[in-house]
Amino acid sequence: MPTHFIHILRLRPVLFDAVAVACLVMASFVLGFIFNRVFHHWANKFRGGWGELFFALLQSLSVPLLILAGLSMALALFHLPPRWQHVESKALIALIIAVLFYFPTKVVLLFLRRLQIKDPGFEQVAAPISFIIKALFALIGVILVLENLGIHLTAVWTTLGIGSVAVALALQDTLNNFFAGFYILADRPIKLGDYIKLDSGQEGYVIHIGWRSTRIRTLSNNIVVLPNSTLAKAVVTNYSLPEPRMSLTIPVGVAYGTDPNRVEKVLVEIGNEAARDGVPGLLAEPEPNVRFIPGFGDSSLNFSLNVQVGKFVDQYIVQHELRKRIVVRFQKEGIEMPFPTRTLVLDKSVLAILEEGTRTSRRG
């Protein structure tokens, strides 16, 4: 220790050592911050590659590692009082534990970030996974630090064990929704913007997928809030998967005696003409087609006009326009769209009763 500096500054040796340790730690922090900025620059330079992952890891570790080195050097160079040395050694061990747990945490988080860049759909899953990883490593690190400081957690664990049972029972529905939300985010049966319909009848656009609930906006512009546990157990029809385009079938009935080939030709022409005219949502490819299905009805020959629409909600305007065109064209072509009719076949005994009633009324 340079005694002339102590004499000039008129400081006690213990105070001088304390100031020197603080300056060394501060210098380590400043140096770590400088390296942090340098590695940040190189991480941006290699953005999108494995170089970004490497330099981002160095960037995050530069400050804690240099502070750790500064504390180690301070213990070796300066002679602090035993009480201070004990505190500093405890702080050093705590910092070592923190770094040891911080390093794998950062590696996993950076790897998740890289997966998120490759697959933007992974973003919803990456956020909760990152939170769980941070919480898990932080909890283990805090436990080890407290044990190292002489704070034993046996009583705490006993209390938490008893209390956790009560909490789990009280939050059973919340936990069910939480894990169901994690399943939805991980499995991705639905995503934001999809149009879905549940077996219970609710349908609409998915506008939010949270930890407790999922919200869908109906076509009437109302919000339906679905608990995630309910959504996870429901049968869901996703009209946006595997693609938004979907088939639309319009049933058409004509009178018996009408030439089926003529009906088919007219309906196909109506579909193609509507596509050429640019009816909103109606796709020209694949071309409209007609099938003599379901076939023979009670009072009509039933055909199906099949077209393709861009997305689920386009079907409403397309049905509206095509039905108007079908009515106008059938009237022009003289194709009859019959009313429902019924033919009654009466038993002979019933006919006899009716005839007897008719004769009685005439005599009266």
C-alpha positions as CSV (number, residue, x, y, z in Angstrom):
1,M,0.0,0.0,0.0
2,P,1.5,3.4,-0.9
3,T,1.8,5.0,2.5
4,H,2.8,8.4,1.2
5,F,-0.6,8.7,-0.5
6,I,-2.3,7.9,2.8
7,H,-0.1,10.5,4.5
8,I,-0.8,13.2,1.9
9,L,-4.6,12.6,1.9
10,R,-4.5,12.2,5.6
11,L,-6.7,9.1,5.5
12,R,-6.8,6.2,7.7
13,P,-5.5,3.0,6.0
14,V,-8.9,1.3,6.4
15,L,-10.7,4.2,4.8
16,F,-8.2,4.4,2.0
17,D,-8.6,0.7,1.3
18,A,-12.4,1.1,1.2
19,V,-12.2,4.1,-1.2
20,A,-9.7,2.2,-3.4
21,V,-12.1,-0.8,-3.5
22,A,-15.0,1.4,-4.5
23,C,-12.9,3.1,-7.2
24,L,-11.8,-0.3,-8.6
25,V,-15.4,-1.5,-8.7
26,M,-16.5,1.7,-10.3
27,A,-13.7,1.5,-12.9
28,S,-14.7,-2.1,-13.6
29,F,-18.3,-1.0,-14.2
30,V,-17.2,1.8,-16.6
31,L,-15.0,-0.5,-18.5
32,G,-17.8,-3.1,-18.7
33,F,-20.1,-0.5,-20.0
34,I,-17.6,0.5,-22.7
35,F,-17.3,-3.2,-23.8
36,N,-21.1,-3.4,-23.7
37,R,-21.4,-0.6,-26.3
38,V,-18.7,-2.2,-28.4
39,F,-20.3,-5.6,-28.4
40,H,-23.7,-4.0,-29.1
41,H,-22.2,-2.4,-32.2
42,W,-20.9,-5.7,-33.5
43,A,-24.1,-7.5,-32.7
44,N,-26.0,-5.1,-34.9
45,K,-23.4,-5.5,-37.6
46,F,-24.0,-9.3,-37.6
47,R,-27.8,-9.0,-37.2
48,G,-29.7,-12.1,-38.4
49,G,-26.7,-14.4,-38.1
50,W,-25.0,-16.5,-35.4
51,G,-22.6,-13.6,-34.9
52,E,-25.4,-11.5,-33.5
53,L,-26.1,-14.3,-30.9
54,F,-22.4,-14.4,-29.9
55,F,-21.8,-10.7,-29.5
56,A,-25.2,-10.2,-27.8
57,L,-24.1,-12.8,-25.2
58,L,-20.8,-11.0,-24.7
59,Q,-22.6,-7.7,-24.5
60,S,-24.9,-8.9,-21.7
61,L,-22.0,-10.5,-19.7
62,S,-19.4,-7.7,-20.0
63,V,-20.6,-5.6,-17.0
64,P,-21.1,-8.4,-14.5
65,L,-17.9,-10.2,-15.4
66,L,-15.8,-7.1,-15.1
67,I,-17.4,-6.2,-11.8
68,L,-16.7,-9.7,-10.6
69,A,-13.0,-9.3,-11.7
70,G,-12.8,-6.0,-10.0
71,L,-14.0,-7.4,-6.7
72,S,-11.7,-10.4,-6.9
73,M,-8.7,-8.0,-7.6
74,A,-9.8,-5.8,-4.6
75,L,-9.8,-8.8,-2.3
76,A,-6.3,-9.7,-3.4
77,L,-4.7,-6.2,-3.4
78,F,-6.2,-4.5,-0.4
79,H,-6.4,-5.5,3.3
80,L,-9.8,-4.7,4.6
81,P,-10.9,-5.3,8.2
82,P,-12.1,-8.9,8.7
83,R,-15.7,-7.8,9.0
84,W,-15.5,-6.0,5.7
85,Q,-13.6,-8.8,4.1
86,H,-16.4,-11.2,5.2
87,V,-19.1,-8.9,3.6
88,E,-17.1,-8.5,0.4
89,S,-16.4,-12.3,0.1
90,K,-20.2,-12.9,0.6
91,A,-21.0,-10.3,-2.1
92,L,-18.4,-11.9,-4.4
93,I,-19.9,-15.4,-4.0
94,A,-23.4,-14.0,-4.5
95,L,-22.2,-12.2,-7.7
96,I,-20.6,-15.4,-8.9
97,I,-23.8,-17.4,-8.4
98,A,-25.8,-14.6,-10.2
99,V,-23.4,-14.7,-13.1
100,L,-23.5,-18.5,-13.3
101,F,-27.3,-18.5,-13.5
102,Y,-27.5,-15.4,-15.7
103,F,-25.3,-16.9,-18.4
104,P,-27.5,-20.0,-19.2
105,T,-30.6,-17.8,-18.9
106,K,-29.2,-15.3,-21.4
107,V,-28.2,-18.1,-23.8
108,V,-31.7,-19.6,-23.8
109,L,-33.3,-16.1,-24.2
110,L,-31.1,-15.3,-27.1
111,F,-31.8,-18.6,-28.7
112,L,-35.6,-17.9,-28.3
113,R,-35.1,-14.6,-29.9
114,R,-33.4,-16.1,-32.9
115,L,-36.3,-18.6,-33.3
116,Q,-38.6,-15.7,-33.1
117,I,-36.8,-13.9,-35.9
118,K,-37.0,-17.0,-38.1
119,D,-40.7,-17.6,-37.3
120,P,-42.7,-14.5,-36.5
121,G,-45.6,-16.7,-35.4
122,F,-43.4,-17.9,-32.5
123,E,-43.5,-14.4,-30.9
124,Q,-46.6,-15.1,-28.8
125,V,-45.0,-18.2,-27.4
126,A,-41.6,-16.7,-26.9
127,A,-42.9,-14.0,-24.4
128,P,-44.4,-16.4,-21.8
129,I,-41.5,-18.9,-22.2
130,S,-39.0,-16.1,-21.6
131,F,-40.9,-15.0,-18.5
132,I,-41.0,-18.6,-17.1
133,I,-37.3,-19.1,-17.7
134,K,-36.4,-15.8,-16.1
135,A,-38.5,-16.5,-13.1
136,L,-37.2,-20.1,-12.7
137,F,-33.5,-19.2,-12.9
138,A,-34.0,-16.1,-10.7
139,L,-35.8,-18.2,-8.0
140,I,-33.0,-20.8,-8.0
141,G,-30.3,-18.1,-7.9
142,V,-32.0,-16.2,-5.0
143,I,-32.3,-19.5,-3.0
144,L,-28.6,-20.3,-3.4
145,V,-27.6,-16.7,-2.6
146,L,-29.7,-16.7,0.6
147,E,-28.4,-20.1,1.6
148,N,-24.8,-18.8,1.1
149,L,-25.6,-15.8,3.3
150,G,-26.7,-18.1,6.0
151,I,-30.5,-17.6,5.6
152,H,-32.0,-21.0,5.8
153,L,-35.3,-21.5,4.0
154,T,-36.6,-24.7,5.6
155,A,-39.3,-22.9,7.5
156,V,-40.2,-20.8,4.5
157,W,-40.5,-24.0,2.3
158,T,-42.8,-25.6,4.9
159,T,-45.0,-22.5,5.0
160,L,-45.1,-22.3,1.2
161,G,-45.9,-26.0,0.9
162,I,-48.9,-25.6,3.1
163,G,-50.0,-22.3,1.6
164,S,-49.5,-23.5,-2.0
165,V,-52.2,-26.1,-1.6
166,A,-54.7,-23.5,-0.5
167,V,-53.6,-21.1,-3.3
168,A,-53.9,-23.9,-5.9
169,L,-57.4,-24.7,-4.8
170,A,-58.5,-21.1,-4.7
171,L,-56.9,-20.4,-8.2
172,Q,-57.9,-23.6,-9.8
173,D,-60.0,-22.0,-12.6
174,T,-57.3,-19.3,-13.1
175,L,-54.6,-22.0,-13.4
176,N,-56.7,-24.0,-15.9
177,N,-57.1,-20.9,-18.0
178,F,-53.4,-20.1,-17.7
179,F,-52.2,-23.5,-18.9
180,A,-54.9,-23.6,-21.6
181,G,-53.6,-20.2,-22.8
182,F,-50.1,-21.6,-22.9
183,Y,-51.4,-24.5,-25.0
184,I,-53.2,-22.2,-27.4
185,L,-50.1,-20.0,-27.8
186,A,-47.8,-23.0,-28.3
187,D,-50.0,-25.2,-30.5
188,R,-51.3,-22.3,-32.5
189,P,-54.7,-23.7,-33.6
190,I,-55.7,-20.1,-34.0
191,K,-53.9,-16.8,-34.4
192,L,-54.7,-13.2,-34.4
193,G,-57.0,-12.2,-37.3
194,D,-58.4,-15.7,-37.9
195,Y,-62.1,-16.1,-38.3
196,I,-63.3,-19.0,-36.1
197,K,-66.5,-20.6,-35.1
198,L,-67.0,-22.7,-32.0
199,D,-69.3,-25.7,-31.6
200,S,-71.3,-23.6,-29.1
201,G,-72.2,-21.1,-31.8
202,Q,-69.9,-18.2,-31.1
203,E,-68.0,-16.9,-34.1
204,G,-65.9,-14.0,-35.2
205,Y,-62.4,-12.6,-35.7
206,V,-59.7,-13.4,-33.1
207,I,-58.4,-10.0,-31.8
208,H,-56.6,-11.0,-28.6
209,I,-55.1,-14.2,-27.1
210,G,-54.2,-13.7,-23.5
211,W,-53.2,-15.8,-20.5
212,R,-56.7,-16.0,-19.1
213,S,-59.0,-15.4,-22.0
214,T,-59.3,-15.0,-25.8
215,R,-61.4,-12.3,-27.4
216,I,-63.2,-12.5,-30.7
217,R,-65.0,-9.8,-32.5
218,T,-68.3,-10.8,-34.1
219,L,-69.6,-9.5,-37.4
220,S,-72.0,-7.3,-35.5
221,N,-68.9,-5.6,-33.9
222,N,-69.4,-7.1,-30.4
223,I,-66.7,-8.6,-28.3
224,V,-67.0,-12.2,-27.0
225,V,-64.7,-13.1,-24.2
226,L,-63.9,-16.8,-24.0
227,P,-62.0,-18.4,-21.1
228,N,-59.0,-20.2,-22.5
229,S,-60.1,-23.5,-20.7
230,T,-63.4,-23.3,-22.6
231,L,-61.7,-22.6,-25.9
232,A,-59.1,-25.4,-25.4
233,K,-61.9,-28.0,-25.0
234,A,-64.2,-26.6,-27.8
235,V,-64.5,-27.9,-31.3
236,V,-63.2,-24.9,-33.3
237,T,-63.6,-24.4,-37.1
238,N,-60.9,-22.0,-38.3
239,Y,-62.1,-20.5,-41.6
240,S,-58.7,-18.9,-42.1
241,L,-56.7,-22.2,-42.2
242,P,-55.1,-23.6,-44.3
243,E,-55.9,-20.4,-46.3
244,P,-58.6,-17.7,-46.2
245,R,-60.1,-18.8,-49.5
246,M,-63.1,-21.0,-49.2
247,S,-65.8,-22.7,-51.3
248,L,-69.3,-21.3,-51.4
249,T,-72.4,-23.4,-52.5
250,I,-75.6,-21.7,-53.6
251,P,-78.6,-24.2,-53.9
252,V,-80.9,-23.5,-56.8
253,G,-84.3,-25.3,-57.5
254,V,-86.1,-25.4,-60.9
255,A,-89.4,-27.0,-62.0
256,Y,-89.6,-30.6,-63.0
257,G,-89.5,-30.8,-66.8
258,T,-86.7,-28.3,-67.2
259,D,-83.7,-29.4,-69.2
260,P,-80.9,-30.0,-66.7
261,N,-78.2,-29.2,-69.3
262,R,-79.7,-25.8,-69.9
263,V,-79.9,-25.0,-66.2
264,E,-76.2,-26.0,-65.8
265,K,-75.2,-23.8,-68.7
266,V,-77.1,-20.8,-67.5
267,L,-75.8,-21.1,-63.9
268,V,-72.2,-21.4,-65.1
269,E,-72.6,-18.3,-67.3
270,I,-74.1,-16.4,-64.3
271,G,-71.1,-17.3,-62.2
272,N,-68.5,-16.4,-64.8
273,E,-70.2,-13.1,-65.7
274,A,-70.3,-12.1,-62.0
275,A,-66.6,-12.9,-61.7
276,R,-65.8,-10.8,-64.8
277,D,-67.9,-7.9,-63.4
278,G,-65.7,-7.9,-60.3
279,V,-68.3,-8.8,-57.6
280,P,-66.3,-8.1,-54.4
281,G,-64.9,-11.3,-52.9
282,L,-65.8,-13.6,-55.8
283,L,-62.8,-15.3,-57.4
284,A,-62.5,-16.1,-61.1
285,E,-60.2,-19.0,-60.5
286,P,-61.1,-21.8,-60.0
287,E,-64.0,-21.2,-62.3
288,P,-67.6,-21.6,-61.0
289,N,-69.2,-25.1,-61.6
290,V,-72.6,-26.6,-61.3
291,R,-73.6,-30.0,-59.9
292,F,-77.0,-31.7,-60.1
293,I,-76.9,-32.1,-56.3
294,P,-78.8,-32.8,-54.1
295,G,-80.9,-33.8,-57.1
296,F,-84.6,-34.7,-57.0
297,G,-86.6,-32.7,-54.5
298,D,-90.3,-32.9,-53.5
299,S,-91.3,-30.2,-56.0
300,S,-88.1,-29.2,-57.8
301,L,-84.9,-30.3,-59.5
302,N,-82.1,-29.1,-57.1
303,F,-78.8,-27.9,-58.4
304,S,-75.7,-26.4,-56.6
305,L,-73.7,-23.5,-57.9
306,N,-70.2,-23.7,-56.5
307,V,-67.9,-20.7,-56.5
308,Q,-64.8,-19.6,-54.6
309,V,-64.6,-16.5,-52.3
310,G,-61.6,-14.7,-51.0
311,K,-62.4,-15.1,-47.3
312,F,-65.3,-16.1,-45.0
313,V,-67.1,-12.8,-44.8
314,D,-67.1,-12.4,-48.6
315,Q,-69.7,-15.0,-48.9
316,Y,-72.5,-12.7,-47.9
317,I,-72.1,-10.1,-50.6
318,V,-71.4,-12.9,-53.2
319,Q,-74.6,-14.8,-52.3
320,H,-76.6,-11.5,-52.4
321,E,-75.3,-10.6,-55.9
322,L,-75.5,-14.1,-57.4
323,R,-79.0,-14.7,-56.2
324,K,-80.2,-11.5,-57.7
325,R,-78.6,-12.4,-61.0
326,I,-80.1,-15.9,-61.0
327,V,-83.6,-14.5,-60.5
328,V,-83.2,-12.0,-63.3
329,R,-81.6,-14.5,-65.7
330,F,-84.1,-17.3,-65.1
331,Q,-87.0,-14.9,-65.7
332,K,-85.3,-13.9,-69.0
333,E,-84.7,-17.5,-70.0
334,G,-88.2,-18.7,-69.0
335,I,-86.8,-21.1,-66.4
336,E,-89.4,-21.7,-63.7
337,M,-88.5,-21.7,-60.0
338,P,-91.5,-23.5,-58.5
339,F,-93.4,-23.0,-55.3
340,P,-93.4,-26.1,-53.0
341,T,-96.3,-28.4,-54.0
342,R,-97.8,-31.6,-52.5
343,T,-99.8,-34.4,-54.1
344,L,-102.4,-36.1,-51.8
345,V,-103.5,-39.7,-52.6
346,L,-106.7,-40.5,-50.7
347,D,-107.9,-43.9,-49.7
348,K,-111.1,-45.2,-51.4
349,S,-113.0,-45.2,-48.1
350,V,-112.1,-41.6,-47.6
351,L,-113.2,-40.8,-51.2
352,A,-116.5,-42.5,-50.4
353,I,-117.1,-40.4,-47.3
354,L,-116.3,-37.3,-49.2
355,E,-118.7,-38.2,-52.0
356,E,-121.4,-39.0,-49.5
357,G,-120.9,-35.7,-47.8
358,T,-121.1,-33.9,-51.1
359,R,-124.4,-35.6,-52.1
360,T,-125.9,-34.8,-48.7
361,S,-125.0,-31.1,-49.0
362,R,-126.6,-30.9,-52.4
363,R,-129.9,-32.5,-51.2
364,G,-129.9,-30.1,-48.3
